[in-house]
């Protein structure tokens, strides 16, 4: 039996709950209220993404916690979600801010001390996090660290094996949309995770037919990777900011305004429709919701308009 299941085209109706800080909001009453709202809207999975920093020497510095006394921001969201019948995916995020790397996809080190330090520190953090978050239903061993994969398959397989020993849930890795075909260790995981910021149309495109055609090309690639790996595909992130360029560069921050919001809404509707028609894709985690904060800024789903789109697609009838 697959982790996410292929009996329905959309089994994972997920949303990433992010925070404006290092994550303390996940342990708050606002998070509990957010889970009430999301579960009533048909959401059956949520993702959280604990942080660690990185520097040029390869040193990975996590937000410290005592494994013997796990913090509320890590254990409470799991308990609160389960109390509402919602499952949880934990996705470690390497915070590249303040480092030489413009984004996680640039993080890489040549063979030598820095590379060794990165894998030692990163493995230690991820395994500790997986052990403390063993109550979560699923765990991602990494996110967008694709530049570290080449020449280091053995390191990643070793990390996956260590996580398997401490976490009873299902495992994935969140590969960027343009690099998932190069990941050599999908056979060691339970799902192909993809950060699904695929271009699906031209700047300003709102036509449902043309956006659907853009998704058709993406879905063909998902069927191919599913057939090759024997694993279901899950979109570990999928989202659009409010901006005219959302169909062409979904990963970029938008320019806002009413016109940009309309393009964002068209892209969101097209994505949800694509999920419904492709059984190789088990579902998605939409990016993103912010608990206890006004619905403005980058990639927010919590605007009334975007929430209505999600609720229309996912809420129980």
N, C-alpha and C positions, 0 to 999 in steps of 0.2 A: 504493500500500500504506500502510495506516495505521501510525503509529508503534507503538502498543501492540497493534494487531491486533484484528480482530473475529472471527477464525475460531473462537475459543473464548470462552465466556462469561467465564471467568476467565483472562486472559492475564498480567496483572500481579498477582503474588502478592507484595506488597511489605510491608516493615516499615521504619518510620523508626527509625534508631538515633540516639538522643539522647545527651546527656552531662550530668552534673551541673555542668560548668564551661563555659567558652567554647568547648570542642571539642577540647582536646588529646587526649582519649581516642580520637578517631578514628584517630590515628596510633600507637596502642599495640598491644602484643601481645594485650591483652584484646579489642581490636576484631577482630583476626585470629581469635581463639578464638570470638568471637561469630558471625562469618561462617561458621565451620565448623559451628556448631550450627544456624544459621538455614538454610543451604543444605541441610543434611541433613533439615531439616523441610519442605522443599518451597518455601522462599522463593526467588524468582528475581529480585527487585529489592530494593535497600535505598535509603533516602534519608538524606542528611545535611543539616544546616541551619546553615551558617556565619552568624555574627552581626555586626551593626553596631548601634551605639547611635544615639539620636536625642535632640534637645532642642527646646525651644520655638521656637528661632530657625530651625528647619529643617535644622540641621547634622546630617549623617549621619557617624558616626565608626566605621569598621570596625576589627575586630581587625587590626592591621597585619601585613603580610607582604611579603617581597621577591619580586615576580613573577619575577625572574631566578633566584631560589633558593627555589622554593615549599616551604612547610612540610610536614612529614610528616602533619600532621592533615588536610591537604587532598588530597595526592596518594597517600599510602599506602592509604587505604581504597578508592580507585578500583582501584589495582593488585591489592590483596588480593581484592577482590570479583571482578574479572575472572578471577583465577587459579582461582576456584571456580565459574566460569560464572554469576556473579550480576551483573546490570546495576545502574547507579547513577544516581539522580536527585539533583541538587544544588538545594536550595531556600534562597535567601537569606532570613534572618529579621531583621527590624528589631526589636531588643530595646527594648521600650518602658519597661522598668523604670527608675525614677528620672526619668522624663519626665512631662509633664503628662497623658499619654495612658494611659487605663486598659488598653487593649489595642490591637493593631495596627489594628483596624477603626475606631478613633477618630482615627487620624493624618490630619490634613488642615490645609491652610493657605489663607487667602484669597489672591486674586491680589496679588502684590507680592513684596518681597525674600525673605521666608521661603519662599514657595512656589518661587521661582526657585532659591534655595539648596538646597532639598530635592531638586528634580529634578536639579540639577547634581551634587550630592554622591552621590545615590542612583545615578544613571546611571553615574558614574565608577566607583563601587564594584562595581556589578553587572557591568559590562563587563569590568573587571579580573578579577573572580572567575570569570566565564565563560571568559575566555582561559586562565587558569591551570588551570581544571578542564575543559579541552577534551577530556580523556580520558573524562569522564563521558558516559554514553549519553543523558542528558536533563538539561535545565536549566529551572528555573522562574524567570521574570523577576520574580516577586514573590509575596508571600503575605499575604492578608487586608488589602491596602492599598486596599480598595475605595472608601474615602472620598476618596482622591486622584484617582479616575478621572473623576468628573463635571467637565466643562469642561476636561479635560486629555487627551482622546483622542490628540491629536497628539503630546503628550509621550511617552505610552506607546508609540505606534507608532514613534516615533523610537528609543526605547530598545530595542524589539524588533528593529528593523533593525540597530542597532549590535551587539546580541548575536549576531544571525545572522552578522555578518561575522567574528566571532572564535570561534564555537562551532559545530562540525559536527553536533552531536546534535540531538535533537528538543526543541521548546520548548513550555512551557505556562505558565499563570499559575494560582495557587491562590486562587480566589475563595471567600469565605465562603458557607456553605450558603444564606443568605437573600439573597445579592446576585449570584449568578452570572448571572442573567437580565439584569442591567443592564450587564454588561461588553460594550463595543462593538467589541472588537478580536479576538474569537475567530478571525476569518478570517485573521489574521496569525500564528496559532499552530497547533500540530499536534494539540492535544487541549484539551478543556474540562476544566480542573482545578477540583475542588470540595472544599472542606474539609467533609466530610460529617457534620457534627454535627446531623443532622436529628432532631427529636423523632419518636419512633415509637410511643409508648405512655404510659400513665399512670404515676405514681410507683409503684414496686414491681412493675410488670407483668413477669411471667415466662412467660405463656402463649405458646408458639410460634406458635399461630394468630393471636393478636391482634398480636404483634410483626410477623409476616409481613404482616398487613394494613396495618400502619403503613408497612412498607417498600414495599408495593405502590403506595401513593400517591406515595412518593418516586420510585420507578422510572418511574412515568408521566411525571413532570417530566423525568427524565433522557432518556427517549425523545423528548420534545418538544424539548429543547435540542439533542440529537443531530440530529434531523431538520431543525431550523432552521439549524444551523451547518455540518452535514456533517462534524463532528468527533466522534471517540469521546470519551466521558467517562471520566476517571480520578479516583478519589477520592484526592486528594493527602494527606489525613488522614482517618482513620476510627478512632474509639476511644471507650471508656467507662471511667470510673473506677469503683472498687468503691463503689457507693452505691445507695441505694434510688431516687434521683431519676434514675439513668442513662437510662432510656427517655424521660423528659420533658425533661431538660436535659443532653444528652450532653457539652456543653462544660464543665460545672462539675465541680469537685473533689467527690469523694464522701465519705461518712462512714465508709467502711470496715466492718469487721466481717463475720462469716460471712454474714449476710443480704444485705448489700450486695454481697459477692463473688458470691453466687448470682445476683443481678439482673444484675451485670456479665457473668457467663458466659452468661446467657440472651440478652442483647443481642448479645454477640459471635457466638454461634451463629446468631442471626437475620440478622446482617449478612453473615456468610460465605455463608449459604444464599441471601440476596438477590443477592449477586454472581454466584452460579452460574446464576441463572435469567434474567439480563438482558444480552443481547448488546450493547446500547448502552453499557453500562459495561464498560470494558476491564479493570478491576480496581481495586485499592486499596493504599494504603500505611497499614498499621495503626500506630496511635500508642499506645505506643512501647516500645522496648527500650532498656535501659541496660547497656552493657558493664561487666563487672567490678564490679557492685554488687548488694547484696542486693535481691531482688525485692519491695520494699515501696514504698508511696507512689503518686503520681499516675499513673494510666493505664498502669501497668506490665503488659506482656504476659508478662514473664519469670517470673511465678509458675508453679509446676508445673501448676496447673489450667488457666491460660490457654494455656500452651505446648501442653498436650495437645489443647486445642480446635483450635488452629491446625494442629498436626501432623496431627490426624485429617482436617481439611479439605484440606490442601495436600500432605502428604508423598506421595512416589511410592509406588504400591501394588506 
